């Protein structure tokens, strides 16, 4: 009875926006132990101490709830990996990759759910994940541009492919191979430095100043 009274008090204290944000936050936290598909309305309503009807009121459906959870998890990832524009391009890249690897180590199941969200049966969930990939690609493109690498369709294709590769490498490196953060950052840098010159061998000198451009 006391627990129910406390839940009722929380409901009266929170505004609709605050209540909605709280439910989304609970969903994101639940990704630490459950896959996206396991986040059901029933499970969340029990954990949040609210009725199923209230959840349907806020999100419309299980898919609507999933979209908001994935969007919140995506935003958390993007905030954690926000580039420091005060750094030189290669230093900024290293810092961004370090922050990305740290995020995956600290929120591995959330990251795994985001990566697997790209294969979701819900089109809008897939779009949310693709938006994150597009922004990560753009961050890399800006670094390349600042290093003097021309912005071409081939470069963008290469960077998009590398972002997808990096996601899978992080899932395996953290969840399966249990590599250290330093090993993962070094691996990601080396693979990026290897794949960009596939667009044009001369780009190797831009990414690695110690590399001499071919004649």
N, C-alpha and C positions, 0 to 999 in steps of 0.2 A: 504493500500500500504506500509506504514511504517512497519507494522507487518510482511508482507511478506518479505520485504527487510532484516529485522533482522533475520528471519528464514533462509533466503538464506545465510546471513553472518555466522550464526552458522554452517550451512552445510559445508561451505568452510573452516572454521577454524578447524573442527574436523577431525581427521584421521578415517579411516574405523573402527579400533578397538575401538576408543573413541566413535564413533557414535553408534556402536553396544552395547557397555556397557551402554551408555545413554538410549537407547531404553529399555534395560533389566531393568534398574533402574526405569524407568517410569512404566514399567509393575509391578514391585514389589510394588511400591508406590500405584498403582491402586488396589492392593489386599486389601487395607484398606477399600475400598468401594464396591468392586465387587468380585464375586466368580471367580475362575479360568476360568470357562466356559464362563463367561461374558467378559473376556478379548479378544475381537475380534481384528482382524487386522484393521477393520474400526475405532474402538474406539481409538486404539493406534495411528493410523496415524493422526487422528484429533488432539489428545492431543499433539503429538510430532511435528506436523506441517510438516510431511513428506508424501510422496506418498505411497500408498499401495504397489506399485511395489518395492520401496526401502525396505520395510519390508519383502516382499517375497524374495528379494535378500539376505538379512541377515539371515533369519530364514527358508526359504523354504516353510513353511506352518504355519497355526495357531497352530498345534500341536508342531512344532519345536519351535515356540515362547513360548508356554506354558512350554516346557521342560526347556528352558533357564531361564524363570522366576522362576520356582520351584527350579531349581538348585541354583540360586542366593539367594532365600529366605532360602533355606536349609543351604547354607554356612553362611548366616548371623546368623542363629540360632546356628550353631555349633561354630562360633567365639564367640558369646555372652556367651556360656556355656562352653568354654574351661577350663578344670580343672587346678587349680593351683597346680602344682606338688611339690611345696615347703610346702604345708600343709600336716598334718597327714591325713591318709585315711578317717576317719569319718568326720574330719573338712572339707576336700576337697569335700566329698559327700554333706555335708550341704551347702557349698558355691556354688557348681554346681547347686543344686536344687533351691537355692535362685536366682541364675542368670537365671535359666530356667523360674521360676515363674515370675520374673521381665520382661523377654522378652515377655512372653505371655500377661502380663498386658499392656505392651507398644505397642505390635504389635499383638493384639488379632486376627484380621481378617487375617493377614498373617499366623499366626500359624494355624488358623482354615482351611485355604486353604491348608496348608501343610498336615494336618491330613487327610483332605478329598481327597487329592491327592493320597493317598494310594488306594483309590477305583476308581481312574481314569480309563477311558476306554483306555487310551494310556499306553502301556506296559512300555515305557521308562520313563514316568512320575512316574509310580509306582516304578520303579527301583530306581529313584532318591530319593524318600521318604524312600524306604527300606534301602538304603545306610545310610541315617541319623539314622534310627533306629538301624542298625547294629553297627554304631559307638557309639551310646549312650549305647547300651548293652555292648560293649567292655570296655567302661569307667567304668561301674559298675563291670564288671568282674575283672578288674585290682584292684579296691578297695577291692573286696572280696579276691583276691589272696594275696594282701598285708596284709590282716587280718588273713591269714592262712586258708582260705576256699578253698578246692581243686577245680580245674577246671574240671568239669565233663559235660557230655552231658545234664544231668538233670538240673544242675545249669544254663547252657546257655539257655535251654528251659524256665526255670523259669524267668530269667532276660529278655529274649525277650518278654515273656507274660506280665511282669510287665511294660515294656516300652510302649507297646500298651495300657495297662490299664491306665498308667499315662497320656498318651495323651488325652484319653477320659475324665479322671478326670479333667484335666486342662481346656479342652473346656467347660465342664459343670460348673466347679468351678468358672471360670472367666466370661463366657458369660451368664450363666443361674443363678447360685446361688450367684454370686458376693461375693465370699469369699475373705477375706483379704489375702495378700501375706503370712503373718505369719501362718495363718490357713492352707493354701495350702501346704507350705513347711513342716509343722508338719505332715499333713496327708500323704504326699508322703513318708516321712521318716518312719512313723509308718507302713504303708502298706508294704514298702520294707522290714523292719525289721521283719514283720510278715510272708511274703511269702518265704523268703530265708530259714528259718528253716524248711519249708515244705519239702525241699530236705533232710535235716538231722537235727533233733532237736538240735543237739550239736552246730549247727552254730549260734544259738541265742546268745551264750556266746561271739562269735567273734564280732557280730554286736552291742551287748549291754553288755558292761563289767559287768553291775550290775546283769546280768542274770546268774544263775548257770547252768552249763551243767548237763543234766540228767545222772545218773549213768548207 
